[in-house]
């Protein structure tokens, strides 16, 4: 949705805002401080909205959080899809994806963190709905990596002996591990070295 968002048809002039802009600010706040580390007053400041506007649009903090998480997943999937479109072999696509995560996980940008990782650590054990969403997202990422490994085996850029399912799980663990390291401001050069070592699994 790209235009101004009207939280409710209540009497008087409604509070208008662009939904995507607000959710992007919520993603930033929740990624840095987590769900439990973010209060409604924090969201008032970060989003520039009153509590009433937040409740009218999303019912509660959890509703806003779920909307932000869904947008975060969609944006990440879109970015990766665009990245892969410019690579021309299975291995090149895997390298592009891993280097993308290395950049996301580095220095100041990396300190913001990954909303999926933050959510898994904080909420998955206690919230079955969120746990199911995260499990589905993990399965999609694994399947995508597996397809890229198989593509590389078919075009000769990945060794035939590699087990696609196992290597896909390992590469996903490396991606997520880099995001955790990034919370402490890990250097891009160090992340690049991790990627280069991971790519040796494909030789």
N, C-alpha and C positions, 0 to 999 in steps of 0.2 A: 504494500500500500504506500503510495508516494505522496499524497496530498496531506493537508492538515488533518489531524485526527480529532474528532469530537467525542470525548469520553462519554457523554450522556446528553440527552435532550432536556435537561433540567431547565427550569425557568431562568431567565437572565442570560447574559452573554456567556457561552461555553468557553472553557479553557481550550485553546487550540495548540496543537503541537504536531510535529512530524514524527510519526511512530518510529521509523527507522532510526532517526537521530537519538530519540530517547532510549531505545533499546541498545544502541551502540554505547551510550554512556553507562547504561546499567551493566552491560557486559564488562566494561572497564572496571567498574566498581566491584562487582562480584568476583571477577578474576583476581583482583588484587587482594581482597579482604575476605572472600568467601561469603556464603549465605548468612551464617550465624554472626559473622563479624561486620555485617552491614545492617544498620537499623533503618527504620522508616525516615528518621531525621537525616541520616546520612544520604538516603536516596533523594530527599527533598533538596539537599544542597547539590548533589551530583547531577541530578536530572533537571533541576530548576522547576520542579512541580510541587504543588501542595499535596499533602497527604490525601485530601479529598479527591484530587484528580487521579492519583495513583489507585485508590480504592475503587473509584468509578470505572476506570479502564481495565483493571486486572483483578479486582476483588480483594486481593491481599498481596503481601510481599512474595509469597510463594508463586502466585499467579504471574506476577511480573518476572520472577526468576525463571519460570518455565518458558515464558515467551522469549526472554533473553537467551536462554540455553538453546532453544530451537533456532533462533536467528544465528547464533554463533556457529552451530553445526552446519547450517545452510551456507553461511559465508565461507567457512573453511572448505566445504565440499566444492563450492564454485571456484574458489581460488586454485585448488588442486587440479580441477578439471581444466581450467585455462592454462595452467602450467604444463600439464601433460600434453596438451594439444600441440605444443611447439617442439616436442622431443620426438625422435624418429626411430628409436629402438627400445626394446624392453628395458635394457640396462640404463639407457639415457634417461628414460622416464623415472626409473627408481632413483637414480642419482639426483635428478632435478627435485624430486619430492623430498629426499633426505636433506639436500642442501637448503631447501625451503624451510624445513624444520630447524635446521642449524641457525638460519637467520632469525627466525621467530624466537629462538631460545637464547639469544645472545644479548649480553650487556643490558642497556636500559630497557630495550623492548622486551627482553626475556623476563625482566623482573615483574612485569604485569602478570605473567603466567598464563596458563591454559585453563579456560573455564571447565572443560571436560575433566581434566586431571583434578582440579580443585574440587569439583562436584563429586567425583568418584571417591576421593579421600574423605570428604566431609559428610556426604549424605547417602551414598549408595547403600550402606549397611542398614540404615534406618528407614529408608523410603523406597518401597518396592516399585512404585511407578517410575521414579527417577532411575533406579537400578536397571529396570527393563529398557529404558531409553538408552542408557549408556551401553548396555550389553548389545543392543541392536546396532548402535553406532560402531562399536568395536568389531562386530562381525562384518559390517560393511567395509571397514578399513582393511581388515584381514583379507577379505575376499578380493578387494581391489589390488592389494599387494600381490596376492597369489596369482591373479590374472596377469599382472605385469611380469612376474617371474616366468610364467609359462610363455608369455609373448617373447621374452628374451631367449628362452630356450628354443623357441621356434625360429627366431631370426639369427641365432648363433651368438648373441651377445651375453648370454648367461650359460654357465656350464650345465650340461645335461644331467649330471649326477645330483644336483641340488634338489632337495625335496621341497616343492613350492609351498605346501602348507606350513611346514616347520620353519622355513626361512622367512615366510611372511610374518609369522608370530614373532620371530626374533627381530625383524626390522621394525615391527610395530612397537615392540618393547624399547628399542633404541630411540625411536621417535619420541615416545612418551617419557623416557628417561632424560632425554635432552631438555624437554620442557620443565622437568623437575629441577635439573641442574641450573636452568636459566633463572629460576627464582632467586638464586644467589648472585646473579650477574655474571655468569660464565662467559668467557671470552669467545668471540666468533672463531678465532684461530683454533681453539681447543675443540669446538663443535665440528669444525671442518675435519680435524684429525679423526674424530669418532666416525664421521661419515666415510672417510677414505678406508678406514679399517673395516667398517661394515660392508663396503663394496667388495672387499677381498673375498667375502663369502660367495660372491657370484662368479669368481674366476675359476 
